[in-house]
Amino acid sequence: MSYDNRLRKQVTSEIKKRRLIFFTIVCLSILYFAARFTFGETGLLRYRELAQKKTHLVSEIGQIEATNAQLKTELKLLKENPFYIEKYAREDFGMAKPDEYVFKYEQ
């Protein structure tokens, strides 16, 4: 009976060691995958950084498209509307007709 007790204790000790090893491996695997999911190259932090960059680029694209539309409208007016051409020449280049005087006030 003493031999059976020792054998039983040895078997239970081996089972506990195996369970501890298995539990340790599972915990380390979970920690590894959690760290990789959070800090990896395709992790959560990188995803958030790329999402912010995407939002910034989308807003920048919107601004550029608005500017582009404004420039297209101005170009169309310059090509087709003689009154706009005259206004543009007077305001931006200070041009005048031959019988007009241009007064410029400096601040």
MARPA-555803 format. One record per residue: x, y, z of N, C-alpha, C, O in turn. Coordinates in steps of 0.2 Angstrom, whole numbers, padded with zeros to 4 digits, always signed. Example, Ala and Ser with C-alpha at 12.3 -4.5 7.8 and 13.67 -1.06 7.14 Angstrom:
! residues 2
+0066-0028+0039+0062-0022+0039+0066-0016+0039+0071-0017+0042
+0064-0011+0035+0068-0005+0036+0064+0000+0039+0067+0006+0040
***
This chain:
! residues 107
+0004-0006+0000+0000+0000+0000+0004+0006+0000+0002+0011-0003
+0010+0006+0003+0014+0012+0003+0017+0013-0004+0018+0019-0006
+0018+0008-0007+0020+0008-0014+0015+0012-0019+0016+0016-0023
+0009+0010-0017+0003+0012-0021+0002+0020-0020+0001+0024-0024
+0003+0022-0013+0002+0029-0011+0008+0033-0015+0006+0038-0017
+0014+0030-0015+0019+0034-0018+0018+0035-0025+0019+0040-0028
+0016+0029-0028+0014+0029-0036+0009+0034-0037+0009+0038-0042
+0003+0034-0033-0002+0039-0034+0000+0046-0033-0002+0050-0037
+0004+0047-0028+0007+0054-0027+0011+0056-0033+0011+0062-0035
+0015+0051-0035+0020+0053-0041+0015+0055-0047+0017+0059-0051
+0010+0051-0048+0006+0052-0054+0002+0059-0053+0002+0062-0058
-0001+0060-0048-0004+0067-0047+0001+0072-0047-0001+0078-0050
+0007+0071-0045+0012+0076-0046+0014+0078-0053+0015+0083-0055
+0014+0072-0057+0015+0073-0064+0010+0076-0068+0011+0080-0072
+0004+0075-0066-0002+0078-0069-0002+0085-0067-0004+0089-0071
-0001+0087-0061+0000+0094-0059+0005+0098-0063+0004+0104-0065
+0011+0095-0064+0016+0098-0068+0014+0099-0075+0015+0104-0078
+0011+0094-0078+0008+0094-0085+0003+0100-0085+0003+0104-0090
-0002+0100-0081-0007+0106-0081-0003+0112-0080-0005+0117-0083
+0002+0113-0076+0005+0119-0075+0009+0121-0081+0008+0127-0083
+0012+0117-0084+0015+0118-0091+0010+0120-0096+0012+0125-0099
+0005+0116-0096+0000+0118-0101-0003+0125-0100-0004+0129-0105
-0005+0126-0094-0008+0133-0092-0003+0138-0093-0005+0144-0096
+0004+0137-0092+0009+0142-0093+0009+0144-0101+0010+0149-0103
+0009+0138-0105+0010+0139-0112+0004+0143-0115+0004+0147-0119
-0002+0141-0112-0008+0145-0114-0008+0152-0113-0010+0156-0117
-0006+0153-0106-0006+0160-0104+0000+0164-0108-0002+0170-0110
+0005+0162-0109+0010+0165-0113+0008+0166-0121+0009+0171-0124
+0005+0161-0123+0002+0162-0130-0003+0167-0130-0003+0171-0135
-0008+0168-0125-0013+0173-0125-0009+0180-0125-0011+0185-0128
-0004+0180-0120-0001+0187-0120+0003+0189-0126+0003+0194-0128
+0006+0184-0129+0009+0185-0136+0004+0188-0141+0006+0193-0144
-0001+0184-0142-0006+0186-0147-0009+0193-0145-0011+0197-0149
-0011+0194-0139-0013+0201-0136-0008+0206-0138-0010+0212-0140
-0002+0205-0136+0003+0210-0138+0004+0211-0145+0004+0217-0148
+0004+0206-0149+0004+0207-0156-0002+0210-0159-0001+0214-0164
-0008+0209-0157-0014+0212-0159-0014+0219-0157-0017+0223-0161
-0011+0221-0152-0011+0228-0150-0005+0232-0153-0006+0238-0156
+0001+0229-0153+0007+0233-0154+0010+0231-0161+0015+0234-0163
+0007+0226-0164+0010+0223-0170+0010+0228-0176+0007+0233-0176
+0013+0226-0182+0013+0230-0188+0006+0231-0190+0004+0236-0193
+0001+0226-0189-0006+0226-0191-0010+0227-0185-0016+0224-0185
-0007+0229-0180-0011+0229-0174-0016+0235-0173-0017+0239-0177
-0019+0235-0167-0024+0240-0166-0021+0247-0166-0025+0252-0168
-0016+0249-0163-0013+0255-0163-0011+0258-0170-0012+0263-0172
-0009+0253-0174-0007+0255-0181-0014+0256-0185-0014+0261-0189
-0019+0252-0183-0025+0253-0187-0028+0260-0185-0031+0264-0189
-0028+0262-0179-0030+0269-0176-0026+0274-0180-0029+0279-0182
-0020+0274-0180-0016+0279-0184-0017+0279-0191-0018+0285-0193
-0018+0274-0194-0020+0274-0201-0027+0277-0202-0029+0280-0207
-0032+0275-0198-0039+0278-0198-0038+0286-0197-0042+0289-0201
-0034+0288-0193-0034+0296-0192-0031+0299-0198-0033+0304-0201
-0026+0295-0201-0022+0298-0207-0027+0298-0213-0028+0303-0217
-0032+0293-0213-0037+0292-0219-0042+0298-0218-0043+0301-0223
-0044+0299-0212-0049+0305-0211-0045+0312-0213-0049+0316-0216
-0039+0313-0211-0036+0319-0213-0035+0319-0221-0037+0325-0223
-0033+0314-0224-0033+0314-0231-0039+0315-0235-0040+0319-0240
-0045+0312-0232-0051+0313-0235-0053+0320-0234-0056+0323-0239
-0052+0324-0229-0054+0331-0228-0050+0335-0232-0052+0340-0235
-0043+0333-0233-0039+0337-0238-0041+0336-0245-0041+0341-0249
-0043+0330-0247-0046+0329-0254-0052+0333-0255-0053+0336-0260
-0056+0334-0250-0062+0338-0250-0061+0345-0251-0064+0349-0255
-0056+0348-0248-0054+0355-0248-0051+0356-0255-0052+0361-0259
-0047+0351-0258-0044+0352-0264-0049+0352-0270-0049+0355-0275
-0054+0347-0269-0059+0347-0274-0063+0353-0274-0065+0356-0279
-0065+0356-0268-0068+0363-0268-0064+0368-0271-0067+0372-0275
-0058+0368-0270-0053+0373-0273-0053+0372-0281-0053+0377-0285
-0053+0366-0283-0053+0364-0290-0059+0366-0293-0059+0369-0299
-0065+0365-0290-0071+0368-0293-0072+0375-0294-0074+0378-0299
-0069+0379-0289-0069+0386-0289-0064+0388-0295-0066+0393-0298
-0059+0385-0295-0054+0387-0301-0057+0386-0308-0056+0389-0312
-0061+0380-0308-0064+0379-0315-0070+0384-0316-0070+0386-0322
-0073+0386-0311-0078+0391-0312-0075+0397-0314-0078+0401-0319
-0070+0399-0311-0066+0406-0313-0063+0405-0320-0064+0410-0324
-0061+0399-0322-0058+0398-0328-0064+0399-0334-0063+0402-0339
-0069+0396-0332-0075+0396-0337-0077+0404-0338-0079+0406-0343
-0078+0407-0332-0079+0414-0332-0074+0419-0336-0076+0423-0340
-0068+0417-0335-0063+0421-0339-0063+0419-0347-0062+0423-0351
-0065+0413-0348-0066+0411-0356-0072+0414-0359-0072+0416-0365
-0078+0415-0355-0084+0416-0358-0087+0423-0357-0091+0426-0361
-0085+0426-0351-0089+0432-0349-0084+0438-0350-0079+0439-0346
-0085+0443-0354-0081+0449-0355-0081+0453-0349-0076+0457-0348
-0087+0454-0346-0087+0458-0340-0082+0456-0334-0079+0460-0331
-0082+0449-0333-0078+0446-0328-0071+0447-0330-0066+0449-0326
-0069+0447-0336-0062+0448-0339-0060+0455-0337-0054+0456-0335
-0064+0460-0339-0063+0467-0337-0062+0468-0330-0058+0472-0328
-0067+0465-0326-0066+0466-0318-0060+0463-0316-0056+0466-0312
-0058+0457-0318-0052+0454-0316-0046+0458-0318-0041+0459-0314
-0046+0461-0324-0040+0465-0326-0039+0471-0322-0034+0474-0320
-0045+0475-0321-0045+0481-0317-0043+0479-0309-0039+0483-0307
-0046+0474-0306-0044+0473-0299-0037+0470-0298-0034+0472-0293
-0036+0465-0302-0029+0461-0300-0023+0464-0304-0018+0464-0301
-0024+0468-0309-0018+0470-0313-0018+0478-0313-0013+0481-0315
-0023+0481-0310-0023+0488-0310-0024+0492-0317-0021+0497-0318
-0027+0488-0322-0027+0491-0329-0033+0496-0329-0038+0495-0325
-0033+0500-0334-0039+0505-0335-0039+0506-0342-0035+0505-0346
-0045+0509-0344-0046+0511-0351-0042+0517-0352-0040+0520-0348
-0041+0519-0359-0037+0524-0360-0039+0531-0357-0035+0535-0356
-0045+0532-0356-0048+0539-0354-0049+0539-0346-0052+0543-0344
-0047+0533-0343-0048+0533-0336-0042+0534-0332-0036+0533-0334
-0043+0536-0325-0037+0537-0321-0038+0532-0315-0044+0530-0313
-0032+0529-0313-0033+0524-0307-0030+0527-0301-0024+0529-0302
-0033+0527-0296-0031+0530-0290-0030+0524-0285-0034+0520-0284
-0023+0524-0282-0022+0518-0278-0020+0521-0271-0016+0526-0271
-0023+0519-0266-0022+0522-0259-0018+0516-0255-0020+0510-0255
-0013+0518-0252-0009+0514-0248-0010+0515-0241-0011+0520-0239
-0010+0510-0237-0012+0510-0230-0006+0510-0226-0007+0510-0220
***
